[in-house]
Amino acid sequence: MTPKKEFDYFDKPKNIRRLWVMLYAACGLTVIPDLFTTRHAYFGIDSFFGFYALLGFVSCTVLILFSKLVGFILKVKEDYYDR
C-alpha cells in the first residue's frame, strides 16, 4: 500500500485545470456588474470600463509582491534559535 500524501488535491492536473477555470470565471464575473451601473467619474481615470476590477487585481498583486518582499527581509537563518 502506498502512503497517502497529505495534500494530493493540487497534484492532479484535472483539479488544477478546474482551479484555473474558476479563477477566469471569477475575474469575468467581477466585470459584469460594471455593465449595469452608471459611473460618476471623480478623477477621470475611473470612468473607463472595468476600472474597479482592474484596480482590485492590481491592488491584490501589489499586496502579494509586498508581502514577499517583507518575508524576504524578515527571514532569519534556520539555526537562529540554536545559538
N, C-alpha and C positions, 0 to 999 in steps of 0.2 A: 504494500500500500504506500502510495506517495504522500509525503506530508503536505497538508493543505497550507497554502500561503495565507497570511492574514488579510491582505488586500489584493485579491485577484480580479476584482471587478474592472479595474482600469487597464489590465493587461490584455483583455480581449479586444480585438480590432472592431468587432461589432458594437461593443459598448462605447468605444472611442468615437466611432462614426456617429452614434446616437447623440453623444455629448456635443459634437460639432454642429449637428443639425439643430439641436436645442439652442445652442448659442446663436446661430444665424437667425433662428425664429425669434428669439428674444430681442435681438438687435432690430429685426424688421418690425416687431410689434411696438417698439418704442417710437417709431417714426409715424405710425398710423394715426395716433391722436392729433398729430400736427396737421393732418388733412382737414380736421373738423373744427379746429379752433381758429379764432381770429387773433392775429398777432398785433400787438401795440408795441412798436419798437421804441425803446427808450434810448438806446445807444447807436442805432443804425445797423450795427452788425448782427443784432439779434432778430432781425426781421426775415432772414432767409430761411428756406425750408429745411427742417431737420437740425436747426442750430442747437436746440437743447439736448437732443440725442447725442450730437457730436460733442457738446460740452461735457456731458456726463461721461462719455467714453474717454475723452482726453483727460478729464479730472481723475478718473479711475486709473488710467495708465500712469499719470504723473505720481499718484499716490503709491502705486506699486513700485515704481522706479525709486522714489524717495525712500521707501521702507527698505529696499535692497541696499541702498547707499548707507543708510543708518545702520543696518545689520552688518555691513562690511566694516564700518568704522568702529562699532562696539564689539566686534568679535574678539575673543581672547583665545589664548593658546589652550590646548587640551590639558596641559599639566599646570594650569594656573593655580588650582587649589592644592596641588601636591607639594608645594614649596614649604 
